[in-house]
Amino acid sequence: MTILYFTATGNSLSVAKAVGGTLKSIPQLVENNEYVIEDDVIGIIVPCFGFSIPRIVSRYLEKVKLKADYIFAGVTSASMPGNAIGEINRLIKKNGASLDYAMDIFMMNNYLVWSAMEDELELLKKKNVDEQVSKFINNVNNRTKCLPKKTLVNKLCTYFADYSRFSFSDKNTSNFDMSFTVDGNCIGCGICEKVCPVHNITVNKIPEFSHKCEACLACIHNCPKTAIHYVKEKSTGRYRNEKVSLKEIIEANQRN
């Protein structure tokens, strides 16, 4: 079994690790120009970003050729995944593959642009994440074939989210980092550069941003000195999934 994943603060990676198999980071696959994946079972485990999936994931799935007897997907989100699963299926169908099974997995909301991390940690206690992941793994192991039914509202949310990200406001999305600031706590350690999945950060004493941001917030949440901020962030709280180490996120996203 091969699992393709994308992670910024560890949620999707924690699920991928629980499922098992050979884990392959999508940023690393892009870096290595690896666009043919073949195994008996292939899984795609990625986060929901604003009703859809990260742009780097979309662009990869549109090109990759998946060859497997069974293909599944898990989408980690806070509460509103829209039709992200449908978007994954639409993209892989372009090269002849399709999902057999998929599930939305509700986890921690790390989007501090909208939410205070302290509040989200309280909400997390009610989401029964371990039970959701166990159900997901059981269904994958049993080769369950089922895709969730999505309402028209879900589908429209994802449609307009993708239209926004890949058309008239694509540049605005890439310029998301223009709302980042770096305070005097920065020690120039370079961790933000290493966890960025799209080569958007170069550290010359302090981080410099190249305006091709994925808006994943990996740099903000993984900074050891809480030195990087979003100008309108709801709190200075930071988050990384307790089952994932900083080293694992660096290994997933650091590119040559």
PAZAPA-4460 file (N, C-alpha, C; in steps of 0.05 Angstrom, whole numbers, plus 32768, in hexadecimal, padded with zeros to 4 digits):
% residues 256
    n_x    n_y    n_z   ca_x   ca_y   ca_z    c_x    c_y    c_z   seq   type   mol
   8011   7FE8   8000   8000   8000   8000   8012   8019   8000     1      M     A
   800A   802C   7FEF   8018   8046   7FEE   8005   805C   7FF5     2      T     A
   800F   806E   8006   7FFE   8085   800F   800B   809E   8005     3      I     A
   7FFD   80AF   7FF6   8005   80C9   7FEE   7FF9   80DD   8002     4      L     A
   800A   80EF   800C   7FFF   8101   8021   800B   811D   801E     5      Y     A
   7FFE   8130   802A   8008   814B   802D   8002   8154   8049     6      F     A
   8016   8160   8056   8012   8169   8072   8021   8183   8077     7      T     A
   8015   8193   8089   8022   81AC   8092   8025   81AC   80B0     8      A     A
   8011   81A2   80BE   8013   81A1   80DB   800E   8185   80E6     9      T     A
   800E   8171   80D5   800E   8156   80DE   7FF4   8146   80DD    10      G     A
   7FDD   8153   80D9   7FC4   8144   80DA   7FC3   812D   80C6    11      N     A
   7FC7   8134   80AC   7FC5   8120   8097   7FDB   810B   809A    12      S     A
   7FF3   8114   80A2   8009   8101   80A6   8003   80EE   80BD    13      L     A
   7FF6   80F7   80D2   7FEF   80E5   80E8   7FDC   80CF   80DF    14      S     A
   7FC9   80D6   80CD   7FB6   80C2   80C3   7FC5   80AF   80B0    15      V     A
   7FD6   80BA   809F   7FE5   80A9   808D   7FF6   8095   809C    16      A     A
   8003   809E   80B1   8013   808C   80C2   8002   8076   80CE    17      K     A
   7FEB   807D   80D7   7FD9   8069   80E3   7FD0   8054   80CF    18      A     A
   7FCB   805D   80B7   7FC3   804A   80A2   7FDA   8037   809B    19      V     A
   7FF2   8042   8099   8009   8031   8093   8010   8030   8075    20      G     A
   8022   801E   806F   802B   801C   8053   8043   802D   804E    21      G     A
   8049   8032   8034   805E   8043   802C   8054   805F   8029    22      T     A
   805E   8072   8039   8055   808E   8038   8065   809E   8026    23      L     A
   8058   80AD   8014   8066   80BF   8001   805A   80DB   8002    24      K     A
   806B   80EE   8009   8063   810A   800A   805F   8116   7FEF    25      S     A
   8048   8122   7FEA   8043   812E   7FD0   8058   8144   7FC8    26      I     A
   8060   8156   7FDA   8076   8168   7FD3   808F   815A   7FCA    27      P     A
   8096   8144   7FD7   80AE   8135   7FCF   80A9   8127   7FB3    28      Q     A
   8091   811E   7FAE   808B   8111   7F94   808D   8126   7F7E    29      L     A
   8083   813E   7F84   8086   8154   7F70   80A3   815A   7F6B    30      V     A
   80B3   815C   7F81   80CF   8162   7F7F   80DE   814D   7F6E    31      E     A
   80D6   8134   7F71   80E4   811E   7F63   80D7   8117   7F49    32      N     A
   80C4   8127   7F41   80B6   8123   7F27   80AB   8106   7F25    33      N     A
   809F   80FD   7F3A   8094   80E2   7F3B   8076   80E3   7F37    34      E     A
   806D   80DC   7F1F   8051   80DF   7F18   8044   80C5   7F0F    35      Y     A
   8050   80AF   7F16   8044   8094   7F12   8046   8085   7F2C    36      V     A
   802F   807E   7F38   802F   8070   7F51   8020   8055   7F4D    37      I     A
   802D   803F   7F52   8020   8025   7F4E   8023   8013   7F67    38      E     A
   800D   8008   7F70   800D   7FF6   7F87   7FF2   7FE8   7F87    39      D     A
   7FEF   7FD4   7F98   7FD5   7FC7   7F99   7FC0   7FD9   7FA5    40      D     A
   7FC8   7FEA   7FB9   7FB6   7FFD   7FC6   7FC5   8018   7FC7    41      V     A
   7FB6   802E   7FC0   7FC1   8049   7FC1   7FAE   805A   7FD1    42      I     A
   7FB9   8069   7FE4   7FA8   807C   7FF4   7FB2   8098   7FF0    43      G     A
   7F9F   80AB   7FF2   7FA6   80C7   7FF0   7F9B   80D4   800A    44      I     A
   7FAC   80DF   801A   7FA4   80EB   8034   7FAE   8107   8035    45      I     A
   7F9C   811A   8033   7FA3   8136   8031   7F8F   8147   8041    46      V     A
   7F97   8160   8048   7F85   8172   8056   7F72   8181   8044    47      P     A
   7F5D   818A   804F   7F4A   819D   8042   7F54   81B9   8047    48      C     A
   7F57   81C8   8032   7F5E   81E5   8033   7F46   81F4   8027    49      F     A
   7F37   8201   8038   7F21   8212   802D   7F0F   8204   801A    50      G     A
   7F03   81EE   8023   7EEF   81DE   8014   7EFB   81CC   7FFE    51      F     A
   7F16   81CD   7FFA   7F21   81BD   7FE5   7F3C   81B2   7FEF    52      S     A
   7F4F   81AD   7FDD   7F68   81A2   7FE5   7F7E   81B5   7FDD    53      I     A
   7F96   81B3   7FE9   7FAC   81C6   7FE3   7FB3   81C6   7FC5    54      P     A
   7FBB   81DD   7FBC   7FC1   81E0   7F9F   7FD7   81CD   7F96    55      R     A
   7FEB   81C9   7FA6   8001   81B6   7F9F   7FF6   819A   7F9C    56      I     A
   7FE2   8193   7FAC   7FD6   8178   7FAA   7FC5   8177   7F91    57      V     A
   7FB5   818B   7F8B   7FA5   818C   7F73   7FB6   8188   7F5A    58      S     A
   7FCC   8197   7F59   7FDD   8197   7F41   7FEB   817C   7F3E    59      R     A
   7FF1   816F   7F54   7FFE   8155   7F53   7FEA   8140   7F4A    60      Y     A
   7FD2   813F   7F56   7FBE   812B   7F50   7FB4   812D   7F33    61      L     A
   7FB5   8145   7F28   7FAD   8149   7F0C   7FC0   813B   7EF9    62      E     A
   7FD9   8137   7F01   7FED   812C   7EEF   7FF3   810E   7EF5    63      K     A
   7FF0   8106   7F0E   7FFA   80EB   7F16   7FE9   80D5   7F0A    64      V     A
   7FF6   80BF   7F03   7FE8   80A7   7EFA   7FE9   8093   7F11    65      K     A
   7FD2   808C   7F1B   7FCF   8079   7F31   7FC7   805E   7F26    66      L     A
   7FD6   804A   7F2D   7FCF   802E   7F24   7FCC   801D   7F3C    67      K     A
   7FB3   8015   7F42   7FAE   8005   7F5A   7F94   7FF7   7F58    68      A     A
   7F90   7FE1   7F67   7F77   7FD3   7F67   7F63   7FE2   7F7A    69      D     A
   7F6D   7FF2   7F8C   7F5C   7FFF   7F9F   7F69   801A   7FA6    70      Y     A
   7F59   802F   7FA3   7F63   804A   7FA9   7F50   8058   7FBC    71      I     A
   7F5B   8063   7FD1   7F4A   8070   7FE5   7F56   808C   7FEC    72      F     A
   7F45   809C   7FFA   7F4E   80B7   8002   7F43   80BD   801E    73      A     A
   7F53   80CC   802C   7F4A   80D8   8046   7F50   80F6   8045    74      G     A
   7F3C   8106   804C   7F3F   8123   804C   7F3C   812C   8069    75      V     A
   7F51   8138   8074   7F50   8142   808F   7F46   815F   808E    76      T     A
   7F34   8166   80A0   7F2A   8181   80A1   7F20   8188   80BC    77      S     A
   7F19   81A1   80C0   7F0F   81AA   80DA   7EF1   81A2   80DD    78      A     A
   7EE1   81AA   80C9   7EC5   81A4   80CB   7EB6   81A7   80B0    79      S     A
   7EC2   81B5   809C   7EB4   81BB   8083   7EC5   81B4   806B    80      M     A
   7EC7   819A   8064   7ED8   8192   804E   7ECD   8197   8032    81      P     A
   7EB4   81A1   8030   7EA8   81A4   8016   7EA8   818B   8006    82      G     A
   7EB0   818C   7FED   7EB2   8174   7FDC   7ECF   816F   7FD4    83      N     A
   7EE1   8172   7FE8   7EFD   816D   7FE2   7F02   8150   7FD8    84      A     A
   7EF2   813D   7FE2   7EF5   8121   7FD9   7EED   8120   7FBB    85      I     A
   7ED8   812D   7FB4   7ECF   812E   7F98   7EE4   813A   7F86    86      G     A
   7EF2   814E   7F90   7F07   815B   7F81   7F1F   8148   7F7D    87      E     A
   7F26   8139   7F91   7F3B   8125   7F8E   7F33   8111   7F78    88      I     A
   7F1B   8107   7F7A   7F11   80F3   7F66   7F11   80FF   7F4A    89      N     A
   7F08   8118   7F47   7F07   8125   7F2D   7F23   8126   7F21    90      R     A
   7F37   812D   7F31   7F52   8131   7F27   7F5F   8116   7F1F    91      L     A
   7F5C   8102   7F2F   7F6A   80E8   7F28   7F5C   80DA   7F11    92      I     A
   7F43   80E1   7F0D   7F34   80D5   7EF6   7F40   80DE   7EDB    93      K     A
   7F4E   80F5   7EDB   7F59   80FF   7EC3   7F6E   80EC   7EB7    94      K     A
   7F7A   80DB   7EC8   7F8D   80C8   7EBF   7F84   80AB   7EC4    95      N     A
   7F6A   80A7   7EC4   7F5F   808C   7EC4   7F5B   807F   7EDE    96      G     A
   7F60   808D   7EF5   7F5B   8080   7F0F   7F41   808B   7F1B    97      A     A
   7F39   807F   7F31   7F21   8089   7F3F   7F22   807E   7F5C    98      S     A
   7F15   808D   7F6E   7F14   8085   7F8A   7F00   806E   7F8E    99      L     A
   7F08   805B   7F9E   7EF5   8046   7FA7   7EE8   804D   7FC2   100      D     A
   7EF8   805B   7FD2   7EEE   8061   7FED   7EFA   807C   7FF6   101      Y     A
   7EEB   808B   8005   7EF6   80A4   8010   7EE6   80AC   8029   102      A     A
   7EF3   80BB   803A   7EE7   80C4   8054   7EF2   80DF   805C   103      M     A
   7EE1   80F0   8066   7EE9   8109   8072   7EEF   8103   8090   104      D     A
   7F07   810D   8099   7F0F   8108   80B4   7F12   8123   80C2   105      I     A
   7F02   8127   80D7   7F01   8141   80E3   7F16   8142   80FA   106      F     A
   7F28   8156   80F8   7F3E   8158   810A   7F42   8175   8114   107      M     A
   7F59   817B   811C   7F5F   8196   8127   7F5F   81AB   8110   108      M     A
   7F53   81C2   8116   7F53   81D9   8104   7F6C   81E9   810A   109      N     A
   7F7F   81EA   80F7   7F98   81F9   80FC   7F98   8214   80EF   110      N     A
   7F81   821C   80E4   7F81   8235   80D4   7F7D   824D   80E6   111      Y     A
   7F93   8257   80F1   7F91   826C   8106   7F89   8287   80FA   112      L     A
   7F85   8288   80E0   7F7A   82A0   80D4   7F5D   82A4   80DD   113      V     A
   7F4F   828E   80E1   7F33   828F   80E9   7F2F   8288   8107   114      W     A
   7F40   8277   8112   7F3A   826B   812C   7F52   826D   813F   115      S     A
   7F4B   8270   8158   7F60   826F   816D   7F66   8252   8173   116      A     A
   7F80   824B   8174   7F87   822F   8178   7F7E   8225   8193   117      M     A
   7F7D   8236   81A7   7F74   822D   81C1   7F56   8223   81C0   118      E     A
   7F46   8231   81B1   7F2A   8229   81AE   7F28   8210   819D   119      D     A
   7F38   820D   8189   7F37   81F6   8178   7F40   81DD   8186   120      E     A
   7F53   81DF   8199   7F5C   81C8   81A8   7F45   81BE   81BA   121      L     A
   7F34   81D0   81C4   7F1D   81C7   81D4   7F09   81B9   81C2   122      E     A
   7F04   81C3   81AA   7EF2   81B6   8198   7EFC   819B   818F   123      L     A
   7F16   8198   818D   7F23   817F   8184   7F1B   8168   8196   124      L     A
   7F18   816D   81B0   7F12   8158   81C3   7EF7   814A   81BD   125      K     A
   7EE6   8158   81AE   7ECB   814D   81A8   7ECA   813E   818D   126      K     A
   7EE0   813E   817F   7EDF   8133   8163   7EE5   8115   8161   127      K     A
   7EEE   8109   8177   7EF3   80EC   8177   7F05   80E4   815F   128      N     A
   7F1B   80F1   815D   7F2D   80ED   8146   7F36   80D0   8144   129      V     A
   7F3D   80C4   815A   7F47   80A8   8159   7F32   8095   814F   130      D     A
   7F19   809A   8157   7F03   8089   814D   7EFF   808C   812F   131      E     A
   7F01   80A5   8126   7EFE   80A9   8109   7F14   809B   80F9   132      Q     A
   7F2D   809E   8103   7F43   8092   80F5   7F41   8074   80F5   133      V     A
   7F38   8068   810C   7F35   804B   810D   7F20   8042   80F9   134      S     A
   7F0A   8051   80F7   7EF6   804A   80E3   7F01   804B   80C7   135      K     A
   7F10   8060   80C1   7F1D   8063   80A7   7F2F   804C   80A0   136      F     A
   7F40   8044   80B3   7F53   802E   80AF   7F44   8014   80AB   137      I     A
   7F30   800F   80BB   7F20   7FF7   80B9   7F13   7FF4   809D   138      N     A
   7F08   800A   8094   7EFB   800A   8079   7F10   8006   8063   139      N     A
   7F27   8012   8066   7F3C   800E   8052   7F45   7FF0   8052   140      V     A
   7F4A   7FE5   806A   7F53   7FCA   806C   7F3F   7FB6   8061   141      N     A
   7F25   7FBD   8063   7F10   7FAC   8059   7F09   7FB2   803C   142      N     A
   7F18   7FC4   8030   7F14   7FCC   8014   7EF7   7FD5   800F   143      R     A
   7EED   7FE5   8022   7ED3   7FF0   801F   7ED2   8002   8005   144      T     A
   7EBB   8000   7FF8   7EB7   8011   7FE0   7E9F   8023   7FE5   145      K     A
   7EA5   803D   7FEB   7E90   8050   7FF1   7E9C   806C   7FF1   146      C     A
   7E8E   807E   7FE3   7E95   809A   7FE3   7E7F   80AA   7FF0   147      L     A
   7E86   80BE   8001   7E71   80CE   800E   7E61   80DE   7FFB   148      P     A
   7E47   80E0   8000   7E36   80F0   7FEF   7E38   810D   7FF8   149      K     A
   7E3B   811F   7FE5   7E3F   813B   7FEB   7E27   814B   7FE1   150      K     A
   7E1F   815F   7FF0   7E09   8170   7FE9   7E12   8184   7FD3   151      T     A
   7DFE   8190   7FC7   7E04   81A5   7FB3   7E14   81BC   7FBF   152      L     A
   7E0E   81C3   7FD8   7E1D   81D8   7FE6   7E3A   81D0   7FE9   153      V     A
   7E40   81B7   7FF1   7E5B   81AE   7FF3   7E6A   81B1   7FD9   154      N     A
   7E5D   81A8   7FC4   7E69   81A8   7FA9   7E6E   81C5   7FA0   155      K     A
   7E5B   81D7   7FA5   7E5F   81F2   7F9C   7E75   8200   7FAC   156      L     A
   7E77   81FA   7FC6   7E8D   8205   7FD6   7EA8   81FE   7FCB   157      C     A
   7EAB   81E5   7FC3   7EC5   81DC   7FB8   7EC9   81E7   7F9C   158      T     A
   7EB4   81E8   7F8D   7EB7   81F3   7F71   7EC1   8210   7F72   159      Y     A
   7EB5   8221   7F83   7EBC   823D   7F84   7ED7   8240   7F92   160      F     A
   7EDE   822F   7FA4   7EF8   8230   7FB1   7F0E   822B   7F9C   161      A     A
   7F0A   8216   7F8C   7F1E   8210   7F78   7F1F   8225   7F62   162      D     A
   7F08   8230   7F5B   7F08   8246   7F47   7F18   825D   7F51   163      Y     A
   7F15   8263   7F6A   7F24   827A   7F76   7F41   8274   7F76   164      S     A
   7F49   825C   7F7F   7F65   8256   7F82   7F74   8253   7F68   165      R     A
   7F67   824B   7F53   7F75   8245   7F3A   7F6E   8258   7F24   166      F     A
   7F60   826E   7F2A   7F5A   8281   7F14   7F61   829D   7F1C   167      S     A
   7F4C   82AE   7F20   7F52   82CB   7F23   7F61   82D1   7F3C   168      F     A
   7F5F   82C2   7F51   7F6C   82C9   7F6A   7F83   82B7   7F71   169      S     A
   7F8D   82A7   7F5E   7FA3   8296   7F63   7FBB   82A5   7F6D   170      D     A
   7FC0   82BD   7F62   7FD6   82CD   7F6B   7FD2   82D7   7F87   171      K     A
   7FB9   82DD   7F8E   7FB3   82E6   7FA9   7FB8   82D0   7FBD   172      N     A
   7FB1   82B7   7FB6   7FB7   82A1   7FC7   7FD5   829D   7FCB   173      T     A
   7FE4   829F   7FB6   8001   829D   7FB8   800D   82B3   7FC9   174      S     A
   8000   82CA   7FC9   800A   82E1   7FD8   8000   82E0   7FF5   175      N     A
   7FF5   82CA   7FFE   7FEB   82C7   8019   8001   82CE   802D   176      F     A
   801A   82C8   8026   8031   82CD   8039   8036   82EB   803D   177      D     A
   802A   82FC   802D   802D   8319   8031   8020   8322   804B   178      M     A
   8010   8311   8056   8004   8317   8070   8013   830A   8087   179      S     A
   802B   8300   8082   803C   82F5   8097   804F   830A   80A1   180      F     A
   8055   8309   80BB   8069   831A   80C7   807C   8308   80D7   181      T     A
   8094   8312   80DA   80A9   8304   80EA   80B2   8316   8100   182      V     A
   80B0   830D   811A   80B7   831E   8130   80D4   8318   8139   183      D     A
   80DC   8326   814E   80F7   8325   8157   80FF   830B   8164   184      G     A
   80EC   82F9   8168   80F3   82DF   8174   8101   82CC   8160   185      N     A
   8100   82D3   8146   810C   82C2   8131   812A   82BF   8137   186      C     A
   8133   82A6   8135   8150   82A0   8139   815D   8296   811F   187      I     A
   814E   8298   8109   815A   8290   80EF   8160   8272   80ED   188      G     A
   8151   8261   80FB   8157   8244   80FC   8151   8236   80E1   189      C     A
   8140   8241   80D1   813A   8235   80B7   8125   8220   80B6   190      G     A
   8118   821B   80CD   8103   8207   80CE   80EC   820E   80BB   191      I     A
   80E5   8227   80BA   80CE   8230   80A9   80D5   8229   808C   192      C     A
   80EE   822D   8084   80F6   8227   8069   80F4   8209   8063   193      E     A
   80FA   81F9   8077   80FB   81DB   8073   80DF   81CF   8073   194      K     A
   80CC   81DB   8081   80B1   81D0   8082   809F   81DA   806B   195      V     A
   80A8   81EF   805D   8098   81FA   8047   8098   81E6   8030   196      C     A
   8080   81DE   8026   807F   81CA   8011   8083   81D4   7FF5   197      P     A
   8085   81EF   7FF2   8086   81FA   7FD6   809D   820D   7FD2   198      V     A
   80B3   820B   7FE1   80CB   821C   7FDD   80C4   8239   7FDF   199      H     A
   80B2   8240   7FF1   80A9   825C   7FF3   80BA   826D   8006   200      N     A
   80CB   8260   8016   80DA   826E   802B   80F8   826A   8029   201      I     A
   8106   8280   802B   8123   8280   802D   812B   828F   8046   202      T     A
   813C   8283   8056   8144   8290   806F   815F   829D   806B   203      V     A
   8160   82B8   806B   8179   82C7   806C   8177   82D8   8085   204      N     A
   8180   82CC   809B   817D   82D7   80B6   8160   82D5   80BF   205      K     A
   814D   82DF   80AE   8131   82DC   80B4   8123   82D1   809B   206      I     A
   810B   82C5   809E   80FD   82BA   8086   80F6   82D0   8072   207      P     A
   80FA   82C9   8059   80F1   82D9   8042   80DE   82C9   8032   208      E     A
   80C7   82D4   802B   80B2   82C5   801D   80B1   82CD   8000   209      F     A
   80AC   82B8   7FEF   80AD   82BC   7FD2   8092   82BF   7FC4   210      S     A
   807D   82C0   7FD3   8062   82C5   7FC8   8058   82AF   7FB5   211      H     A
   805E   8296   7FBD   8052   827F   7FB0   8047   826D   7FC6   212      K     A
   803A   8279   7FD9   8032   826C   7FF2   801B   8259   7FED   213      C     A
   801B   8243   7FFC   8006   822F   7FFB   7FF1   8234   8010   214      E     A
   7FF6   8247   8022   7FE4   824E   8039   7FE0   8236   804B   215      A     A
   7FF4   8225   804E   7FF2   820D   805F   7FF8   8213   807C   216      C     A
   8006   822A   8081   800E   8233   809B   8022   8221   80A9   217      L     A
   8030   8210   809A   8045   81FF   80A6   805A   8210   80B3   218      A     A
   8062   8226   80A6   8077   8237   80B1   806F   8243   80CB   219      C     A
   8056   824C   80CD   804D   8259   80E5   804B   8245   80FC   220      I     A
   803E   822F   80F8   8039   821C   810D   8052   820D   8117   221      H     A
   8066   820A   8105   807D   81FB   810D   8095   820C   8115   222      N     A
   8092   8226   8115   80A8   8237   811F   80AC   8233   813C   223      C     A
   80C5   822C   8145   80CA   8225   8161   80C9   823E   8173   224      P     A
   80CA   8256   8168   80CA   826E   8178   80B0   827E   8174   225      K     A
   809C   8273   8166   8083   8281   8161   808A   829D   8156   226      T     A
   809C   829E   8143   80A6   82B8   8139   8097   82C1   8120   227      A     A
   8089   82AE   8112   807B   82B5   80FA   805D   82B7   8101   228      I     A
   8051   82CD   80F7   8035   82D2   80FE   8025   82DA   80E5   229      H     A
   800C   82D3   80E5   7FF9   82DE   80D2   7FED   82F7   80DE   230      Y     A
   7FEC   830D   80CF   7FE6   8327   80DB   7FCB   8328   80EA   231      V     A
   7FB8   8317   80E1   7F9E   8317   80EE   7F98   82FC   80FC   232      K     A
   7FAD   82EF   8105   7FAA   82D5   8112   7F99   82D8   812B   233      E     A
   7F8A   82C3   8131   7F77   82C5   8148   7F84   82BF   8163   234      K     A
   7F9C   82B4   8162   7FAB   82AF   817B   7FC8   82AA   8174   235      S     A
   7FD9   82A9   8188   7FF5   82A2   8184   7FF9   8284   818A   236      T     A
   7FE3   8276   818E   7FE5   8259   8192   7FEE   824B   8178   237      G     A
   7FFD   8235   817B   8007   8227   8164   8000   8209   8167   238      R     A
   8000   81FA   8151   7FF7   81DE   8152   8009   81CD   8140   239      Y     A
   8010   81B6   814A   801A   81A0   813A   800E   8186   8146   240      R     A
   8005   8174   8135   7FF9   815B   813E   800C   814D   8150   241      N     A
   8003   8144   8167   8014   8138   817B   8020   811D   8172   242      E     A
   8015   8111   815D   801F   80F8   8153   8034   80FB   813D   243      K     A
   803B   8114   8137   804D   811A   8121   8063   812C   812C   244      V     A
   807C   8126   8125   8093   8137   812E   8099   814C   8119   245      S     A
   80A7   8160   8122   80B1   8175   8110   80C3   8169   80FB   246      L     A
   80D4   8155   8103   80E6   8148   80F0   80D6   813B   80D9   247      K     A
   80BF   812F   80E0   80AF   8122   80CB   80A4   8136   80B7   248      E     A
   809C   814D   80C1   8091   8162   80B0   80A7   816D   809E   249      I     A
   80BF   8171   80A9   80D5   817A   8099   80DB   8165   8083   250      I     A
   80DC   814C   808A   80E2   8137   8077   80CD   8136   8061   251      E     A
   80B4   813C   8068   809E   813C   8054   80A0   8153   8041   252      A     A
   80A9   816A   804A   80A6   8183   803A   80C0   818F   8031   253      N     A
   80D6   8188   803C   80F0   8194   8034   80F6   818B   8018   254      Q     A
   80FC   819E   8006   8102   8197   7FEA   811D   81A2   7FE2   255      R     A
   812A   8195   7FD0   8145   819C   7FC8   8146   81B6   7FB8   256      N     A
***
